[in-house]
Amino acid sequence: MKQMQELIKPGGHLITLLFPVIEREQETTPPYQVHIPVMKALLEKNKFQNIFLEQVPPERNSPGREGLEWIAVWKRLE
C-alpha cells in the first residue's frame, strides 16, 4: 500500500480490477477471493477515496470469469 501512495500523487487515480469477487467457504488455492468491504476499508485507511465501483458486465469479462470481475477507481487524497 505504501508503494501505491508513493507512486500516485494526491489527486491522482488508481484503477483496479477486482477478481474473484465471490464468497467461498474455504480457500486452499489461488485465486483467493476478494472482499469488497475489506478492499474499500484498506484503501480508504491509506488515503484513497472510492469514486467508482461496478461489476463488469458479463459480456466484457474474460472467458470463465463472468460475474466475478469488478472494476473500481480510487482517488488519492492529500
Backbone as XML, in Angstrom:
<?xml version="1.0"?>
<chain id="A" units="angstrom">
  <residue number="1" name="MET">
    <atom name="N" x="0.826" y="-1.180" z="0.000"/>
    <atom name="CA" x="0.000" y="0.000" z="0.000"/>
    <atom name="C" x="0.876" y="1.251" z="0.000"/>
  </residue>
  <residue number="2" name="LYS">
    <atom name="N" x="1.954" y="1.220" z="0.743"/>
    <atom name="CA" x="2.862" y="2.370" z="0.811"/>
    <atom name="C" x="3.399" y="2.715" z="-0.579"/>
  </residue>
  <residue number="3" name="GLN">
    <atom name="N" x="3.698" y="1.704" z="-1.370"/>
    <atom name="CA" x="4.225" y="1.958" z="-2.711"/>
    <atom name="C" x="3.184" y="2.662" z="-3.585"/>
  </residue>
  <residue number="4" name="MET">
    <atom name="N" x="1.902" y="2.288" z="-3.456"/>
    <atom name="CA" x="0.868" y="2.975" z="-4.230"/>
    <atom name="C" x="0.777" y="4.431" z="-3.824"/>
  </residue>
  <residue number="5" name="GLN">
    <atom name="N" x="0.916" y="4.709" z="-2.528"/>
    <atom name="CA" x="0.887" y="6.103" z="-2.066"/>
    <atom name="C" x="2.061" y="6.891" z="-2.636"/>
  </residue>
  <residue number="6" name="GLU">
    <atom name="N" x="3.201" y="6.247" z="-2.774"/>
    <atom name="CA" x="4.377" y="6.922" z="-3.322"/>
    <atom name="C" x="4.268" y="7.129" z="-4.826"/>
  </residue>
  <residue number="7" name="LEU">
    <atom name="N" x="3.656" y="6.181" z="-5.523"/>
    <atom name="CA" x="3.561" y="6.260" z="-6.984"/>
    <atom name="C" x="2.458" y="7.198" z="-7.466"/>
  </residue>
  <residue number="8" name="ILE">
    <atom name="N" x="1.378" y="7.301" z="-6.703"/>
    <atom name="CA" x="0.227" y="8.089" z="-7.132"/>
    <atom name="C" x="0.190" y="9.397" z="-6.338"/>
  </residue>
  <residue number="9" name="LYS">
    <atom name="N" x="0.297" y="10.501" z="-7.061"/>
    <atom name="CA" x="0.281" y="11.819" z="-6.424"/>
    <atom name="C" x="-1.113" y="12.131" z="-5.883"/>
  </residue>
  <residue number="10" name="PRO">
    <atom name="N" x="-1.204" y="12.995" z="-4.863"/>
    <atom name="CA" x="-2.522" y="13.439" z="-4.414"/>
    <atom name="C" x="-3.329" y="13.978" z="-5.591"/>
  </residue>
  <residue number="11" name="GLY">
    <atom name="N" x="-4.562" y="13.549" z="-5.681"/>
    <atom name="CA" x="-5.425" y="13.924" z="-6.799"/>
    <atom name="C" x="-5.353" y="12.929" z="-7.943"/>
  </residue>
  <residue number="12" name="GLY">
    <atom name="N" x="-4.367" y="12.029" z="-7.916"/>
    <atom name="CA" x="-4.236" y="11.017" z="-8.954"/>
    <atom name="C" x="-5.211" y="9.873" z="-8.741"/>
  </residue>
  <residue number="13" name="HIS">
    <atom name="N" x="-5.274" y="8.980" z="-9.720"/>
    <atom name="CA" x="-6.243" y="7.892" z="-9.682"/>
    <atom name="C" x="-5.575" y="6.519" z="-9.765"/>
  </residue>
  <residue number="14" name="LEU">
    <atom name="N" x="-6.181" y="5.578" z="-9.060"/>
    <atom name="CA" x="-5.787" y="4.176" z="-9.096"/>
    <atom name="C" x="-6.967" y="3.407" z="-9.666"/>
  </residue>
  <residue number="15" name="ILE">
    <atom name="N" x="-6.744" y="2.658" z="-10.736"/>
    <atom name="CA" x="-7.799" y="1.855" z="-11.353"/>
    <atom name="C" x="-7.490" y="0.396" z="-11.055"/>
  </residue>
  <residue number="16" name="THR">
    <atom name="N" x="-8.484" y="-0.308" z="-10.504"/>
    <atom name="CA" x="-8.272" y="-1.695" z="-10.119"/>
    <atom name="C" x="-9.314" y="-2.603" z="-10.751"/>
  </residue>
  <residue number="17" name="LEU">
    <atom name="N" x="-8.895" y="-3.808" z="-11.072"/>
    <atom name="CA" x="-9.807" y="-4.870" z="-11.481"/>
    <atom name="C" x="-9.799" y="-5.877" z="-10.345"/>
  </residue>
  <residue number="18" name="LEU">
    <atom name="N" x="-10.929" y="-6.043" z="-9.696"/>
    <atom name="CA" x="-11.034" y="-6.932" z="-8.547"/>
    <atom name="C" x="-11.525" y="-8.299" z="-9.025"/>
  </residue>
  <residue number="19" name="PHE">
    <atom name="N" x="-10.786" y="-9.348" z="-8.716"/>
    <atom name="CA" x="-11.129" y="-10.717" z="-9.131"/>
    <atom name="C" x="-10.498" y="-11.705" z="-8.176"/>
  </residue>
  <residue number="20" name="PRO">
    <atom name="N" x="-11.174" y="-12.735" z="-7.807"/>
    <atom name="CA" x="-12.597" y="-13.026" z="-7.972"/>
    <atom name="C" x="-13.403" y="-12.478" z="-6.794"/>
  </residue>
  <residue number="21" name="VAL">
    <atom name="N" x="-14.482" y="-11.796" z="-7.117"/>
    <atom name="CA" x="-15.402" y="-11.320" z="-6.104"/>
    <atom name="C" x="-16.464" y="-12.407" z="-5.969"/>
  </residue>
  <residue number="22" name="ILE">
    <atom name="N" x="-16.247" y="-13.282" z="-5.004"/>
    <atom name="CA" x="-17.109" y="-14.450" z="-4.807"/>
    <atom name="C" x="-16.971" y="-14.892" z="-3.359"/>
  </residue>
  <residue number="23" name="GLU">
    <atom name="N" x="-18.014" y="-15.444" z="-2.828"/>
    <atom name="CA" x="-17.961" y="-15.989" z="-1.471"/>
    <atom name="C" x="-17.727" y="-17.490" z="-1.567"/>
  </residue>
  <residue number="24" name="ARG">
    <atom name="N" x="-16.678" y="-17.936" z="-0.937"/>
    <atom name="CA" x="-16.373" y="-19.361" z="-0.874"/>
    <atom name="C" x="-16.216" y="-19.753" z="0.586"/>
  </residue>
  <residue number="25" name="GLU">
    <atom name="N" x="-16.473" y="-21.007" z="0.861"/>
    <atom name="CA" x="-16.352" y="-21.467" z="2.248"/>
    <atom name="C" x="-14.906" y="-21.542" z="2.689"/>
  </residue>
  <residue number="26" name="GLN">
    <atom name="N" x="-14.062" y="-22.124" z="1.866"/>
    <atom name="CA" x="-12.678" y="-22.311" z="2.283"/>
    <atom name="C" x="-11.772" y="-22.107" z="1.075"/>
  </residue>
  <residue number="27" name="GLU">
    <atom name="N" x="-10.729" y="-21.341" z="1.287"/>
    <atom name="CA" x="-9.771" y="-21.092" z="0.224"/>
    <atom name="C" x="-8.528" y="-21.934" z="0.471"/>
  </residue>
  <residue number="28" name="THR">
    <atom name="N" x="-8.210" y="-22.755" z="-0.502"/>
    <atom name="CA" x="-6.994" y="-23.556" z="-0.367"/>
    <atom name="C" x="-6.017" y="-23.284" z="-1.508"/>
  </residue>
  <residue number="29" name="THR">
    <atom name="N" x="-6.518" y="-22.701" z="-2.593"/>
    <atom name="CA" x="-5.658" y="-22.403" z="-3.737"/>
    <atom name="C" x="-6.029" y="-21.050" z="-4.327"/>
  </residue>
  <residue number="30" name="PRO">
    <atom name="N" x="-5.078" y="-20.408" z="-4.984"/>
    <atom name="CA" x="-5.391" y="-19.150" z="-5.677"/>
    <atom name="C" x="-6.305" y="-19.425" z="-6.881"/>
  </residue>
  <residue number="31" name="PRO">
    <atom name="N" x="-6.992" y="-18.444" z="-7.382"/>
    <atom name="CA" x="-7.046" y="-17.063" z="-6.913"/>
    <atom name="C" x="-7.907" y="-16.950" z="-5.653"/>
  </residue>
  <residue number="32" name="TYR">
    <atom name="N" x="-7.396" y="-16.207" z="-4.681"/>
    <atom name="CA" x="-8.111" y="-16.025" z="-3.425"/>
    <atom name="C" x="-9.199" y="-14.977" z="-3.596"/>
  </residue>
  <residue number="33" name="GLN">
    <atom name="N" x="-10.314" y="-15.174" z="-2.935"/>
    <atom name="CA" x="-11.455" y="-14.277" z="-3.097"/>
    <atom name="C" x="-11.143" y="-12.860" z="-2.633"/>
  </residue>
  <residue number="34" name="VAL">
    <atom name="N" x="-11.800" y="-11.916" z="-3.260"/>
    <atom name="CA" x="-11.679" y="-10.511" z="-2.907"/>
    <atom name="C" x="-12.956" y="-10.108" z="-2.186"/>
  </residue>
  <residue number="35" name="HIS">
    <atom name="N" x="-12.810" y="-9.480" z="-1.042"/>
    <atom name="CA" x="-13.948" y="-8.961" z="-0.287"/>
    <atom name="C" x="-13.966" y="-7.451" z="-0.491"/>
  </residue>
  <residue number="36" name="ILE">
    <atom name="N" x="-14.978" y="-6.951" z="-1.175"/>
    <atom name="CA" x="-15.046" y="-5.528" z="-1.497"/>
    <atom name="C" x="-15.020" y="-4.655" z="-0.233"/>
  </residue>
  <residue number="37" name="PRO">
    <atom name="N" x="-15.773" y="-4.962" z="0.824"/>
    <atom name="CA" x="-15.694" y="-4.105" z="2.022"/>
    <atom name="C" x="-14.288" y="-4.058" z="2.624"/>
  </residue>
  <residue number="38" name="VAL">
    <atom name="N" x="-13.570" y="-5.163" z="2.583"/>
    <atom name="CA" x="-12.203" y="-5.188" z="3.110"/>
    <atom name="C" x="-11.286" y="-4.337" z="2.240"/>
  </residue>
  <residue number="39" name="MET">
    <atom name="N" x="-11.427" y="-4.467" z="0.918"/>
    <atom name="CA" x="-10.611" y="-3.683" z="-0.014"/>
    <atom name="C" x="-10.879" y="-2.188" z="0.174"/>
  </residue>
  <residue number="40" name="LYS">
    <atom name="N" x="-12.163" y="-1.810" z="0.284"/>
    <atom name="CA" x="-12.506" y="-0.403" z="0.487"/>
    <atom name="C" x="-11.907" y="0.125" z="1.791"/>
  </residue>
  <residue number="41" name="ALA">
    <atom name="N" x="-12.042" y="-0.634" z="2.863"/>
    <atom name="CA" x="-11.515" y="-0.190" z="4.156"/>
    <atom name="C" x="-10.002" y="-0.021" z="4.105"/>
  </residue>
  <residue number="42" name="LEU">
    <atom name="N" x="-9.315" y="-0.949" z="3.475"/>
    <atom name="CA" x="-7.859" y="-0.882" z="3.378"/>
    <atom name="C" x="-7.410" y="0.348" z="2.599"/>
  </residue>
  <residue number="43" name="LEU">
    <atom name="N" x="-8.035" y="0.588" z="1.443"/>
    <atom name="CA" x="-7.636" y="1.730" z="0.627"/>
    <atom name="C" x="-8.035" y="3.057" z="1.269"/>
  </residue>
  <residue number="44" name="GLU">
    <atom name="N" x="-9.218" y="3.118" z="1.857"/>
    <atom name="CA" x="-9.650" y="4.362" z="2.492"/>
    <atom name="C" x="-8.768" y="4.699" z="3.685"/>
  </residue>
  <residue number="45" name="LYS">
    <atom name="N" x="-8.335" y="3.695" z="4.414"/>
    <atom name="CA" x="-7.422" y="3.903" z="5.545"/>
    <atom name="C" x="-6.088" y="4.482" z="5.068"/>
  </residue>
  <residue number="46" name="ASN">
    <atom name="N" x="-5.755" y="4.222" z="3.815"/>
    <atom name="CA" x="-4.487" y="4.677" z="3.247"/>
    <atom name="C" x="-4.661" y="5.832" z="2.270"/>
  </residue>
  <residue number="47" name="LYS">
    <atom name="N" x="-5.687" y="6.658" z="2.526"/>
    <atom name="CA" x="-5.886" y="7.924" z="1.822"/>
    <atom name="C" x="-6.331" y="7.794" z="0.368"/>
  </residue>
  <residue number="48" name="PHE">
    <atom name="N" x="-7.106" y="6.759" z="0.061"/>
    <atom name="CA" x="-7.725" y="6.622" z="-1.251"/>
    <atom name="C" x="-9.238" y="6.648" z="-1.067"/>
  </residue>
  <residue number="49" name="GLN">
    <atom name="N" x="-9.922" y="7.434" z="-1.894"/>
    <atom name="CA" x="-11.375" y="7.528" z="-1.837"/>
    <atom name="C" x="-11.956" y="6.795" z="-3.043"/>
  </residue>
  <residue number="50" name="ASN">
    <atom name="N" x="-12.919" y="5.928" z="-2.800"/>
    <atom name="CA" x="-13.565" y="5.223" z="-3.903"/>
    <atom name="C" x="-14.495" y="6.183" z="-4.627"/>
  </residue>
  <residue number="51" name="ILE">
    <atom name="N" x="-14.303" y="6.307" z="-5.949"/>
    <atom name="CA" x="-15.180" y="7.181" z="-6.728"/>
    <atom name="C" x="-15.996" y="6.410" z="-7.758"/>
  </residue>
  <residue number="52" name="PHE">
    <atom name="N" x="-15.668" y="5.124" z="-7.956"/>
    <atom name="CA" x="-16.424" y="4.294" z="-8.897"/>
    <atom name="C" x="-16.221" y="2.842" z="-8.516"/>
  </residue>
  <residue number="53" name="LEU">
    <atom name="N" x="-17.303" y="2.076" z="-8.465"/>
    <atom name="CA" x="-17.242" y="0.646" z="-8.179"/>
    <atom name="C" x="-18.422" y="-0.014" z="-8.864"/>
  </residue>
  <residue number="54" name="GLU">
    <atom name="N" x="-18.132" y="-0.928" z="-9.768"/>
    <atom name="CA" x="-19.203" y="-1.560" z="-10.533"/>
    <atom name="C" x="-18.774" y="-2.936" z="-11.014"/>
  </residue>
  <residue number="55" name="GLN">
    <atom name="N" x="-19.736" y="-3.843" z="-11.033"/>
    <atom name="CA" x="-19.463" y="-5.171" z="-11.579"/>
    <atom name="C" x="-19.286" y="-5.049" z="-13.091"/>
  </residue>
  <residue number="56" name="VAL">
    <atom name="N" x="-18.278" y="-5.730" z="-13.603"/>
    <atom name="CA" x="-18.028" y="-5.718" z="-15.042"/>
    <atom name="C" x="-19.152" y="-6.497" z="-15.719"/>
  </residue>
  <residue number="57" name="PRO">
    <atom name="N" x="-19.774" y="-5.945" z="-16.773"/>
    <atom name="CA" x="-20.842" y="-6.672" z="-17.469"/>
    <atom name="C" x="-20.325" y="-8.017" z="-17.990"/>
  </residue>
  <residue number="58" name="PRO">
    <atom name="N" x="-21.142" y="-9.075" z="-17.903"/>
    <atom name="CA" x="-20.693" y="-10.415" z="-18.310"/>
    <atom name="C" x="-20.069" y="-10.468" z="-19.704"/>
  </residue>
  <residue number="59" name="GLU">
    <atom name="N" x="-20.592" y="-9.694" z="-20.632"/>
    <atom name="CA" x="-20.050" y="-9.731" z="-21.999"/>
    <atom name="C" x="-18.664" y="-9.095" z="-22.103"/>
  </residue>
  <residue number="60" name="ARG">
    <atom name="N" x="-18.245" y="-8.371" z="-21.068"/>
    <atom name="CA" x="-16.932" y="-7.735" z="-21.056"/>
    <atom name="C" x="-15.903" y="-8.498" z="-20.211"/>
  </residue>
  <residue number="61" name="ASN">
    <atom name="N" x="-16.361" y="-9.556" z="-19.514"/>
    <atom name="CA" x="-15.461" y="-10.357" z="-18.684"/>
    <atom name="C" x="-14.542" y="-11.217" z="-19.526"/>
  </residue>
  <residue number="62" name="SER">
    <atom name="N" x="-13.420" y="-11.571" z="-18.927"/>
    <atom name="CA" x="-12.558" y="-12.578" z="-19.531"/>
    <atom name="C" x="-13.329" y="-13.898" z="-19.510"/>
  </residue>
  <residue number="63" name="PRO">
    <atom name="N" x="-13.140" y="-14.766" z="-20.520"/>
    <atom name="CA" x="-13.856" y="-16.043" z="-20.543"/>
    <atom name="C" x="-13.657" y="-16.821" z="-19.239"/>
  </residue>
  <residue number="64" name="GLY">
    <atom name="N" x="-14.762" y="-17.326" z="-18.709"/>
    <atom name="CA" x="-14.724" y="-18.081" z="-17.471"/>
    <atom name="C" x="-14.797" y="-17.240" z="-16.216"/>
  </residue>
  <residue number="65" name="ARG">
    <atom name="N" x="-14.802" y="-15.928" z="-16.367"/>
    <atom name="CA" x="-14.835" y="-15.028" z="-15.202"/>
    <atom name="C" x="-16.147" y="-14.259" z="-15.110"/>
  </residue>
  <residue number="66" name="GLU">
    <atom name="N" x="-17.151" y="-14.670" z="-15.846"/>
    <atom name="CA" x="-18.420" y="-13.968" z="-15.882"/>
    <atom name="C" x="-18.985" y="-13.802" z="-14.474"/>
  </residue>
  <residue number="67" name="GLY">
    <atom name="N" x="-19.290" y="-12.555" z="-14.110"/>
    <atom name="CA" x="-19.868" y="-12.252" z="-12.819"/>
    <atom name="C" x="-18.870" y="-12.170" z="-11.669"/>
  </residue>
  <residue number="68" name="LEU">
    <atom name="N" x="-17.597" y="-12.400" z="-11.939"/>
    <atom name="CA" x="-16.591" y="-12.430" z="-10.875"/>
    <atom name="C" x="-15.661" y="-11.220" z="-10.883"/>
  </residue>
  <residue number="69" name="GLU">
    <atom name="N" x="-15.749" y="-10.378" z="-11.899"/>
    <atom name="CA" x="-14.854" y="-9.224" z="-12.016"/>
    <atom name="C" x="-15.602" y="-7.930" z="-11.705"/>
  </residue>
  <residue number="70" name="TRP">
    <atom name="N" x="-14.956" y="-7.073" z="-10.937"/>
    <atom name="CA" x="-15.467" y="-5.741" z="-10.626"/>
    <atom name="C" x="-14.367" y="-4.747" z="-10.952"/>
  </residue>
  <residue number="71" name="ILE">
    <atom name="N" x="-14.764" y="-3.553" z="-11.379"/>
    <atom name="CA" x="-13.773" y="-2.503" z="-11.643"/>
    <atom name="C" x="-14.023" y="-1.377" z="-10.633"/>
  </residue>
  <residue number="72" name="ALA">
    <atom name="N" x="-12.932" y="-0.806" z="-10.151"/>
    <atom name="CA" x="-13.034" y="0.279" z="-9.189"/>
    <atom name="C" x="-12.001" y="1.351" z="-9.515"/>
  </residue>
  <residue number="73" name="VAL">
    <atom name="N" x="-12.393" y="2.591" z="-9.248"/>
    <atom name="CA" x="-11.481" y="3.727" z="-9.414"/>
    <atom name="C" x="-11.406" y="4.420" z="-8.065"/>
  </residue>
  <residue number="74" name="TRP">
    <atom name="N" x="-10.160" y="4.712" z="-7.669"/>
    <atom name="CA" x="-9.881" y="5.332" z="-6.374"/>
    <atom name="C" x="-9.123" y="6.630" z="-6.606"/>
  </residue>
  <residue number="75" name="LYS">
    <atom name="N" x="-9.457" y="7.665" z="-5.861"/>
    <atom name="CA" x="-8.749" y="8.943" z="-5.944"/>
    <atom name="C" x="-7.850" y="9.068" z="-4.729"/>
  </residue>
  <residue number="76" name="ARG">
    <atom name="N" x="-6.612" y="9.437" z="-4.980"/>
    <atom name="CA" x="-5.619" y="9.631" z="-3.913"/>
    <atom name="C" x="-5.889" y="10.971" z="-3.237"/>
  </residue>
  <residue number="77" name="LEU">
    <atom name="N" x="-6.125" y="10.947" z="-1.961"/>
    <atom name="CA" x="-6.348" y="12.173" z="-1.196"/>
    <atom name="C" x="-5.030" y="12.696" z="-0.648"/>
  </residue>
  <residue number="78" name="GLU">
    <atom name="N" x="-5.013" y="13.922" z="-0.220"/>
    <atom name="CA" x="-3.851" y="14.590" z="0.397"/>
    <atom name="C" x="-2.666" y="14.573" z="-0.530"/>
  </residue>
</chain>
